[in-house]
Amino acid sequence: MREWDVEKITQGNWETIPFLEHTGVVVDHAERGFVRLRMPFEPNVNHVGMMYAGALFTLAEVPGGTIFLTTFDVKRYYPIVKDLKIRFRRPAMTDITVEVRMSDEEAERISAEADANGKADYSWECELKDASGEVVAISQNEYQLRSHDLG
């Protein structure tokens, strides 16, 4: 299994979406079909001393683009977010991580549908966890893979 250069992917994320550099979100691990990202507690603290809800929302959304880079052909496709819902379960008081996994079979299904129709929808659930492994938020993410040929 190919492991990707996480520093290069983090830098690419920051260049593509400059807002991410301000949050400090980094890619901890990336390989085909799997990514783990981490957002530091600082500078993402709100007025009551916990992680800002918007920062948690950002961390829930970013893996969609990161896993895209490691799993799909960037010359043929691009991802968009169709919908994202987040449920906050408890205050986030530490760095927060999120992991997303996609099977080869699911990636092949999505690619085949995008080849046939110019686009393909897919979704997953994310658990955002604190340093002790407690789930602080759960998101329902819906994306669409689009062919560059869609026009």
C-alpha positions as CSV (number, residue, x, y, z in Angstrom):
1,M,0.0,0.0,0.0
2,R,1.5,3.3,-1.1
3,E,1.9,5.8,1.8
4,W,1.7,9.5,0.7
5,D,3.9,12.4,1.8
6,V,1.6,13.9,4.4
7,E,3.6,17.2,4.7
8,K,3.3,17.7,0.9
9,I,-0.5,17.0,1.1
10,T,-0.9,19.3,4.0
11,Q,1.0,22.1,2.2
12,G,-1.2,21.4,-0.9
13,N,-4.3,21.7,1.2
14,W,-3.1,25.0,2.6
15,E,-2.3,26.4,-0.9
16,T,-5.6,25.2,-2.4
17,I,-7.7,26.4,0.6
18,P,-5.7,29.1,2.4
19,F,-8.1,29.2,5.3
20,L,-6.8,25.7,6.3
21,E,-3.4,27.1,7.2
22,H,-5.0,29.5,9.7
23,T,-6.7,26.5,11.5
24,G,-3.4,24.5,11.5
25,V,-5.2,21.3,10.2
26,V,-2.6,18.8,9.1
27,V,-2.7,15.4,7.4
28,D,-1.3,12.8,9.9
29,H,-1.6,9.8,7.5
30,A,-2.7,9.2,3.9
31,E,-2.8,6.2,1.7
32,R,-5.2,4.9,-1.0
33,G,-8.6,4.8,0.6
34,F,-7.6,6.2,4.0
35,V,-6.8,9.5,5.6
36,R,-6.4,10.8,9.1
37,L,-6.3,14.5,9.8
38,R,-5.7,16.5,13.0
39,M,-6.7,20.0,14.0
40,P,-4.8,21.6,16.9
41,F,-6.8,23.0,19.8
42,E,-4.9,26.3,19.5
43,P,-5.7,28.6,17.6
44,N,-9.2,27.2,17.3
45,V,-10.6,28.1,20.7
46,N,-13.8,30.0,21.0
47,H,-15.0,32.6,23.6
48,V,-15.8,29.9,26.3
49,G,-12.5,28.0,26.0
50,M,-13.5,25.0,23.8
51,M,-12.8,24.4,20.1
52,Y,-14.9,26.6,17.9
53,A,-17.8,24.8,16.2
54,G,-16.8,26.2,12.8
55,A,-13.3,24.6,13.2
56,L,-14.9,21.2,13.9
57,F,-17.1,21.6,10.8
58,T,-14.0,22.4,8.8
59,L,-12.2,19.3,10.1
60,A,-15.3,17.2,9.2
61,E,-15.3,18.5,5.6
62,V,-11.6,18.5,4.6
63,P,-11.0,14.7,4.5
64,G,-13.3,14.6,1.4
65,G,-10.7,16.4,-0.7
66,T,-7.8,14.7,0.9
67,I,-9.0,11.2,0.4
68,F,-9.9,12.2,-3.2
69,L,-6.3,13.0,-3.8
70,T,-5.1,9.6,-2.7
71,T,-7.9,7.5,-4.3
72,F,-9.1,9.0,-7.5
73,D,-7.5,10.3,-10.8
74,V,-7.2,14.1,-10.3
75,K,-6.7,14.5,-14.0
76,R,-10.1,13.0,-14.7
77,Y,-12.3,14.0,-11.7
78,Y,-12.8,16.6,-9.0
79,P,-14.9,16.5,-5.8
80,I,-17.6,18.8,-4.5
81,V,-19.4,18.8,-1.2
82,K,-23.2,18.4,-1.7
83,D,-24.2,18.4,1.9
84,L,-22.7,18.1,5.4
85,K,-24.6,17.9,8.7
86,I,-22.8,17.8,12.0
87,R,-24.0,16.9,15.4
88,F,-21.9,18.2,18.3
89,R,-21.8,15.6,21.2
90,R,-19.5,17.2,23.8
91,P,-17.1,20.1,24.1
92,A,-13.8,19.6,22.3
93,M,-11.0,20.6,24.7
94,T,-7.9,19.0,22.9
95,D,-6.6,18.5,19.4
96,I,-9.2,16.7,17.3
97,T,-8.7,13.9,14.8
98,V,-10.9,12.5,12.0
99,E,-10.4,9.4,9.9
100,V,-12.1,8.5,6.6
101,R,-11.8,5.2,4.9
102,M,-13.1,4.1,1.4
103,S,-12.8,0.6,0.0
104,D,-11.3,-0.1,-3.4
105,E,-14.7,-1.5,-4.4
106,E,-16.5,1.7,-3.4
107,A,-13.9,3.9,-5.2
108,E,-14.2,1.7,-8.4
109,R,-18.1,2.0,-8.2
110,I,-17.9,5.8,-7.9
111,S,-15.4,6.1,-10.8
112,A,-17.4,3.8,-13.0
113,E,-20.6,5.9,-12.3
114,A,-18.7,9.1,-13.0
115,D,-17.4,7.7,-16.2
116,A,-20.9,6.7,-17.3
117,N,-22.9,9.7,-16.1
118,G,-20.3,12.5,-15.7
119,K,-20.8,12.5,-11.9
120,A,-21.4,10.1,-9.0
121,D,-22.7,10.7,-5.5
122,Y,-21.2,9.1,-2.4
123,S,-21.3,9.6,1.3
124,W,-19.9,8.6,4.7
125,E,-20.1,9.4,8.4
126,C,-17.2,11.0,10.2
127,E,-16.4,10.7,13.9
128,L,-14.3,13.6,15.3
129,K,-12.4,12.4,18.3
130,D,-10.5,14.2,21.1
131,A,-7.0,13.1,22.4
132,S,-8.6,10.4,24.6
133,G,-10.6,8.9,21.8
134,E,-14.0,10.4,22.8
135,V,-16.3,11.3,20.0
136,V,-16.9,15.1,20.2
137,A,-18.9,15.3,16.9
138,I,-20.4,13.2,14.2
139,S,-20.9,14.4,10.7
140,Q,-22.9,13.1,7.7
141,N,-21.0,14.0,4.6
142,E,-22.3,13.8,1.0
143,Y,-20.0,14.5,-1.9
144,Q,-20.1,14.3,-5.6
145,L,-17.3,13.2,-7.9
146,R,-17.5,15.0,-11.2
147,S,-15.7,14.3,-14.4
148,H,-13.7,17.2,-15.9
149,D,-15.5,16.3,-19.2
150,L,-18.9,17.0,-17.6
151,G,-18.7,20.6,-18.9
